[in-house]
Amino acid sequence: MKRTILLLLTLALLATFGTTYWLRSGRFVREGRRDAARDLENGKLGFEICGMMRGWDGEYAALLQQRYGIQLRSVAGCIVTEESSGHLGGYNAVMLPEIHRRFGAGVLERTADEARAKYNKRVAEIQAKNKPSPAAADTRQP
């Protein structure tokens, strides 16, 4: 009997908190969709990202803006809240079909690949430039 009551209380708590989370998340998704629709009405394209920034994100943002007029927005860093996650999901759900309609499916992925390749090339050039020559390595004292 005690186990049944404990189980029912646990299920009631989970249902309450799960429903609260779902309702709050839904609000943030709706806000993201509304913001995207407003941006589109104002002639603006955007794409939201979250998570730890990558070294090539600056190059990616520049390419998206210059070529396609798409503003890349980081809405959260390493700590992603339900608000930022919900807004991002709603915003991108509206924007992505329009971006794909205008520029073709996969435009974001192709641009990201190009930005990553440019960044990696630049890093390799810097590393090669800063690498000590074999002659310099021979002159070091033990």
Residue pairs with C-beta under 8 A, 6 or more apart in sequence:
21 82
24 82
24 83
24 86
25 82
25 85
25 86
26 86
27 86
28 82
28 83
28 84
28 85
28 86
28 87
28 90
29 86
29 87
29 89
29 90
29 93
30 90
31 86
31 87
31 90
32 48
32 86
32 87
32 88
32 89
32 90
32 91
32 92
32 93
32 94
33 90
33 91
33 93
33 94
34 90
35 87
35 90
35 91
36 46
36 90
36 91
36 92
36 93
36 94
36 95
37 94
39 45
39 46
39 95
40 94
40 95
40 98
44 69
44 71
45 68
45 69
45 70
45 71
45 95
45 98
45 99
45 102
46 70
46 71
46 72
46 73
46 91
46 95
47 64
47 70
47 71
47 72
47 73
47 92
47 95
47 96
47 99
47 108
48 73
48 74
48 75
48 87
48 88
48 91
48 92
49 57
49 72
49 73
49 74
49 75
49 88
50 74
50 75
50 76
50 77
50 80
50 84
50 85
50 88
51 76
51 77
51 78
51 80
52 77
52 78
53 74
53 77
54 116
55 119
55 123
56 112
56 115
56 116
56 118
56 119
56 120
57 72
57 74
57 115
59 115
59 118
59 119
60 72
60 111
60 112
60 115
60 116
61 71
61 72
63 111
63 114
63 115
64 70
64 71
64 72
64 108
64 111
65 71
65 72
67 111
68 99
68 102
68 103
68 107
68 111
70 99
75 84
75 87
75 88
76 84
76 85
76 88
96 108
99 107
99 108
100 106
100 107
